[in-house]
Amino acid sequence: MEQYYDPNDEPSCEEPFTFEMEFDDLPREKLKELIFHETENFHHKQLAANSFNASVLQTTTETK
C-alpha cells in the first residue's frame, strides 16, 4: 500500500467538525430516540435509492 500513499494528497479540513447541538446533557432516552429516527431516515433513503436503481435497471434491460 505504501506505493499508493502520497502525503501531499491528504485531505484537509478548513474548519473543525462540530455537532449542531451538544449531546452531553441529553437524557439517554432522548438520545436513543434521535439515533432511532436517524437510522429510520437512512433506511428509507436507502430503500428509495435501491428502488430507483432497480427501476432504471429494469427500464434499461427492457429497451435492449
Distance bins in CASP14 RR format, pairs under 12 A and 6 or more apart:
PFRMAT RR
TARGET T0000
AUTHOR 0000-0000-0000
RMODE 2
METHOD distances of the structure
MODEL  1
19 26 0 0 0 0 0 1 0 0 0 0 0
19 31 0 0 0 0 0 1 0 0 0 0 0
19 34 0 0 0 0 0 1 0 0 0 0 0
20 34 0 0 0 0 0 1 0 0 0 0 0
21 30 0 0 0 0 0 1 0 0 0 0 0
21 31 0 0 0 0 0 1 0 0 0 0 0
21 34 0 0 0 0 1 0 0 0 0 0 0
22 31 0 0 0 0 0 1 0 0 0 0 0
23 30 0 0 0 0 1 0 0 0 0 0 0
23 31 1 0 0 1 0 0 0 0 0 0 0
23 32 0 0 0 0 0 1 0 0 0 0 0
23 33 0 0 0 0 0 1 0 0 0 0 0
23 34 0 0 0 0 1 0 0 0 0 0 0
23 35 0 0 0 0 1 0 0 0 0 0 0
23 38 0 0 0 0 0 1 0 0 0 0 0
24 30 0 0 0 0 0 1 0 0 0 0 0
24 31 0 0 0 0 1 0 0 0 0 0 0
25 31 0 0 0 0 0 1 0 0 0 0 0
26 32 0 0 0 0 1 0 0 0 0 0 0
26 33 0 0 0 0 1 0 0 0 0 0 0
26 34 1 0 0 1 0 0 0 0 0 0 0
26 35 0 0 0 0 0 1 0 0 0 0 0
27 33 0 0 0 0 1 0 0 0 0 0 0
27 34 0 0 0 0 0 1 0 0 0 0 0
28 34 0 0 0 0 0 1 0 0 0 0 0
28 35 0 0 0 0 0 1 0 0 0 0 0
29 35 0 0 0 0 0 1 0 0 0 0 0
29 36 0 0 0 0 0 1 0 0 0 0 0
30 36 0 0 0 0 0 1 0 0 0 0 0
30 37 0 0 0 0 0 1 0 0 0 0 0
31 37 0 0 0 0 0 1 0 0 0 0 0
31 38 0 0 0 0 0 1 0 0 0 0 0
32 38 0 0 0 0 0 1 0 0 0 0 0
32 39 0 0 0 0 0 1 0 0 0 0 0
33 39 0 0 0 0 0 1 0 0 0 0 0
33 40 0 0 0 0 0 1 0 0 0 0 0
34 40 0 0 0 0 0 1 0 0 0 0 0
34 41 0 0 0 0 0 1 0 0 0 0 0
35 41 0 0 0 0 0 1 0 0 0 0 0
35 42 0 0 0 0 0 1 0 0 0 0 0
36 42 0 0 0 0 0 1 0 0 0 0 0
36 43 0 0 0 0 0 1 0 0 0 0 0
37 43 0 0 0 0 0 1 0 0 0 0 0
37 44 0 0 0 0 0 1 0 0 0 0 0
38 44 0 0 0 0 0 1 0 0 0 0 0
38 45 0 0 0 0 0 1 0 0 0 0 0
39 45 0 0 0 0 0 1 0 0 0 0 0
39 46 0 0 0 0 0 1 0 0 0 0 0
40 46 0 0 0 0 0 1 0 0 0 0 0
40 47 0 0 0 0 0 1 0 0 0 0 0
41 47 0 0 0 0 0 1 0 0 0 0 0
41 48 0 0 0 0 0 1 0 0 0 0 0
42 48 0 0 0 0 0 1 0 0 0 0 0
42 49 0 0 0 0 0 1 0 0 0 0 0
43 49 0 0 0 0 0 1 0 0 0 0 0
43 50 0 0 0 0 0 1 0 0 0 0 0
44 50 0 0 0 0 0 1 0 0 0 0 0
44 51 0 0 0 0 0 1 0 0 0 0 0
45 51 0 0 0 0 0 1 0 0 0 0 0
45 52 0 0 0 0 0 1 0 0 0 0 0
46 52 0 0 0 0 0 1 0 0 0 0 0
46 53 0 0 0 0 0 1 0 0 0 0 0
47 53 0 0 0 0 0 1 0 0 0 0 0
47 54 0 0 0 0 0 1 0 0 0 0 0
48 54 0 0 0 0 0 1 0 0 0 0 0
48 55 0 0 0 0 0 1 0 0 0 0 0
49 55 0 0 0 0 0 1 0 0 0 0 0
49 56 0 0 0 0 0 1 0 0 0 0 0
50 56 0 0 0 0 0 1 0 0 0 0 0
50 57 0 0 0 0 0 1 0 0 0 0 0
51 57 0 0 0 0 0 1 0 0 0 0 0
51 58 0 0 0 0 0 1 0 0 0 0 0
52 58 0 0 0 0 0 1 0 0 0 0 0
52 59 0 0 0 0 0 1 0 0 0 0 0
53 59 0 0 0 0 0 1 0 0 0 0 0
53 60 0 0 0 0 0 1 0 0 0 0 0
54 60 0 0 0 0 0 1 0 0 0 0 0
54 61 0 0 0 0 0 1 0 0 0 0 0
55 61 0 0 0 0 0 1 0 0 0 0 0
55 62 0 0 0 0 0 1 0 0 0 0 0
56 62 0 0 0 0 0 1 0 0 0 0 0
56 63 0 0 0 0 0 1 0 0 0 0 0
57 63 0 0 0 0 0 1 0 0 0 0 0
57 64 0 0 0 0 0 1 0 0 0 0 0
58 64 0 0 0 0 0 1 0 0 0 0 0
END
